Amino acid sequence: FLFAVSSFQMKVKSLWNDQIPEKDGVKSPINDICISPDGTRVVVAVGNRVLLYRAENGDLIESLRGHKETVHSVSFSNDSTRFASGGADNIVVIWKVTGQGLLKYNHTAPIQRVKYNPSMLLLASCSEVDFGLWTPDQKQVTKEKVPSRILSASWSPDGSLLAIGMLNGMISLRNQQAQEVQRIERKAPIWCLQFIPDTSGYGASGGPLKPTSLLSLQQQGQGTPGQGGATPGAAAVSSAAETSDLLAVGCWDKTYSLYRVQSTSHKLQTVKQLDYYPCSISYSSNTMSKTSYLIIAGSNKKATLYNKEGARLTELTARDSWLWCCDCNGELDVAVLGTHHGYIDYLAMDMGSVHAVFRDRYAYRENLTEVIVHHLLTDKKVRIKCKDLIQNLSLYRNKLAVQLSDRICVYESSADNTEDMHFRIRPEKIMIKDTFGSDADRHGGGNLMAICTQHLLFCRGKAVELYTFDGLRQKVWQMEAPVTCIKVDGGLDGKEGLLLGLQSGGVFKVFVDNPFPIELSRRPVGIKQIDINIYRTTVAIVDSQGTLTVTDLQTQEALFTTTGVAFACFNSEVEDLICVTNSDSSISVINGINSAASRLASFTDAGSSSTLLASTPEVQEQHIFGLALGFRGQKIFCLYRNSVMGVDVPQGLNMQRALEHGDIKTAYNIACLGATEADWKLLAMRSLRANFLSIAKNAFSRLKETKFLSLIDSIERRSGSGSAASSVTSTATVSAGAKTSSLVRDRSGGANAASAAAAPDKSALSAGGNPSLPLEFTWLAELMAYEGHHQEAAKIYARNGRLDEAIRLFTDLRRWEDAKMFARNAGQADVSALTLQQAKWLQEINDWKGASEMYMAMGQFLQAAKIIAEGLEPGWQEAMIEVVRACPGDSL
């Protein structure tokens, strides 16, 4: 069982900050702030100055004095080579990123907002009475009048539309020619607004989900609104197919509004009431971590994370005065804030990752409020919208548990179809406040969570609590130390076992229906991660120091130990294969980690048996990087740059290693995961020689080697009848250079080999042969002949007193000289019988000249003459003359 889980633990750290000095005892508010798109610079509008900071460490590069009065707004260009500032002196200044001024131009009123286009060097400068659009190739700036004072501005993601928010509550949407194409009216000043790219039905990178993308849209509404998603329908599917963007609006009637804006129309999506005045909205999207969110700052003196629908996710930071401005760089996960009291704070945010994997399904959080379930074998995906911050996930069989800020929802798919991706929400919901009481805020409903077929488990400190799906607590296990990791180990429905790793170094197993925990192993330091092999004989433990220890559960013997490990998981079909993620994110495969019960292998040679210990495990570098989530068959599923990929692992070396130690069954199981034609041929021959007839038959069947299959059938048939196979059939005289068939390989990722890998020893693997006994010498000799090793086959016959069979082998092959030589070496001086057979064979193939020469060599001149006379082939006269000359006088 492959199972991993991680929970949400957002970390916010202030990398640097700066306090603007007071002037004449008066605080200097931060009016605007902006991070360059490349993340290297921060520009700040404060008083009548423009401050340029180095983003890395907060060093002040320049304090620019290009304005005579208060600077209201700053903005970086899309290529990070320049920035603009606008102030109350009606002047717009274009600056190089080094701090040198490029040019200035004027408006007739104070500048309220400047905003660079995200796709080109097009600057929008907005004043109290008009706005203008400027590009470097323009000599003059054409300005357009507006009916009210401009407070905010934002470009659409593709730069085609400019949204202008005004004091009278109107939002004017303008194209790149400054023409108004739409108008939105609100009832209060539009202090801030922000365009958001619409990714409905799309992945974080903007590409569509795999074949189930429409299915995912329909599943967004499993449950009631606000408790698992929006209501599905045809409208949702059709609207997602159209090109549109979202516009987030912060209005000073203390509301947050979201509009869907298309080329000629707009539609109000949602309105959320706030308890403060929103002063700034900034949007962040990170394609690597697959997260997107809004940061809203305002009169509540806080910066708060929201999703685009306006659902509050979590508080980012709090200060002692209003937050007038904020900006963020999503790819770097950084944000910078400015307060009314002149405080600048540059924050780094670590959103962490929330994911869970079980067998061939992988669930992960996207955009902080959505769950993507990915079927790793079929590559299908489904999206579940939760409209709340997802803090934890757990996946087991057909069950998915999603922990939100105030509740836990359970989804389930079909229990009969492992490829079913239609997750439906169960009616029961565990409300965290009601279930965990006053500890809910401190523990967040439990720092670790696991779902079984009928229960949910929460680890809170030292307590492991078992709940039904309707929130009823049934059992509590009090452990000796806080639980640091948990893994569901399978079992019957309602009787599952779970592995627990503790901070004290203990590894325990608890059963859902048993109140007593069982200690399995112990390490001197805390446990980070655990896994167990398919036969439950060995456990892999990764401790907090990065040491991997593989322990035999029966003897508590440490079978293997290594350092610098971050994660380890056993193969789902072979017991002694384990995949390891190292501390440098490289991935290795360790082969040959056997339990004490299976480390002794018996080898039989010529009737005598000796017992040898298997060698030490072998570490194989795979030259791939990431976090190995599971090792299923021949595939390693690894998480690399927040994407899961399946990598086929060559198993030839592992199979050959097993063959070297005489472990034919393990070699066969490994070959079923994925082997080349040469590997299968090697396994087939080794297993046939070791008398593993069924394995040999399966291997030769994959190769379509009919001659060897015929040999195995003969062995099984004669062995079954109890007769001693003393003769060698002529089928052994197959040409040694015969070509094998094309590659036959298990391409199912090991799925088709599961039954073979899990089969007990008494199964068909030993049927038709007795691996405890050597192959009879007659069959071994015939096998050598099938392989083309005829001399070795003859020697086997000779060593076992069957010289006649050795000679017959060569005569069947028509290798007469080899037969005569072998007979002489064996002590037979008279080889005339072989010569006579050779002459008859030459006569049968109409080689009258060669046959006559053989008869002449044996002194049978009359027979030689008859052959020549019967043939009358060209040259017969000369051949007859030779016979007459060689014939003794008395014979004439």
Order of alpha helices (4+ residues) and beta strands (2+ residues): beta-beta-beta-beta-beta-beta-beta-beta-beta-beta-beta-beta-beta-beta-beta-beta-beta-beta-beta-alpha-alpha-beta-beta-beta-beta-beta-beta-beta-beta-beta-beta-beta-beta-beta-beta-beta-beta-beta-beta-alpha-alpha-beta-beta-beta-beta-beta-beta-beta-beta-beta-beta-beta-beta-beta-beta-beta-beta-beta-beta-beta-beta-beta-alpha-alpha-alpha-alpha-alpha-alpha-alpha-alpha-alpha-alpha-alpha-alpha-alpha-alpha
